[in-house]
Amino acid sequence: MQGSANLNVMIKAARRAGKALVKDFREVEQLQVSTKGPGDFVTRADREAERIIKEDLMGARPTYGWLGEETGETEGQDPTRRWIVDPLDGTTNFLHGMPHWAVSIALEHKGEIIAAVVFDAAKDEMFWAEKGSGAWMNDRRLRVSGRRAMHEAVFATGVPFSAKKTLPATLADLARLMPACAGMRRWGVASLDLAYVAAGRFDGYWERELQQWDIAAGILLVKEAGGLIGPVREGYDILEKGALICANENLFAPLTKIIRDE
């Protein structure tokens, strides 16, 4: 696994946090849980994972900015570079003993994601990418799927929970798309949904209401694996709005047409 010094720091941090999370995952019933919103939980494991990642990343690059799910945003001395981190994407899965969750780390430079890591620690799958260098899973080069027909394609999405405003729109999306495709998956981990598109496991993915730390790393993985990404609504900034559509080059246009209801 070869990459820049920044990427190596990111991979090391993800592995350290992942190791701690796996240990806590085995004792999930003993975790101290506190509510931070309807259907959304903070765990001791979540906070400890972010502490580990922040210690490694900011220790190596103390002038960079920081945006983390648990600790919020800190402006750095270098205004052009920022770490974007979700220490535990898939908290609900984690708490329910389902081994489908990930550590997500992205490096942003002047508003563009230039390095990305999504680590599925439970399966020891390290997805990583750097701008211009392709996308990889461990030491295997990734490529989006080659499927051309919508009726053969499997897509992923996230169904909003609680009182999120986009639930009716997402249900309408599903009603239009499900008759046109081979299957839908809702696994609750946006970073891994994007990584799976990059790996050709899913043929496409969309979601309407996400945070920057949910998708920053996955966006680069898909792009570097040859996928196409666009906003759910034309003119939207994907990271700012947290609403995106992605697929391989054959399926992107028909998927976008259905989701945008054009």
Secondary structure, 3 states (H helix, E strand, C coil): CCCCHHHHHHHHHHHHHHHHHHHHHCCHHHCCEEEEECCEEEEHHHHHHHHHHHHHHHHHCCCCEEEECCCEEECCCCCCEEEEEEEEECHHHHHCCCCCCEEEEEEEECCEEEEEEEEECCCCEEEEEECCCCEEECCEECCCCCCCCHHHCEEEECCCCCCCCCHHHHHHHHHHHHHHCCEEECCCCHHHHHHHHHCCCCCEEEECCCCHHHHHHHHHHHHHCCCEEEECCCCCCHHHHCCEEEECCCCHHHHHHHHCCC
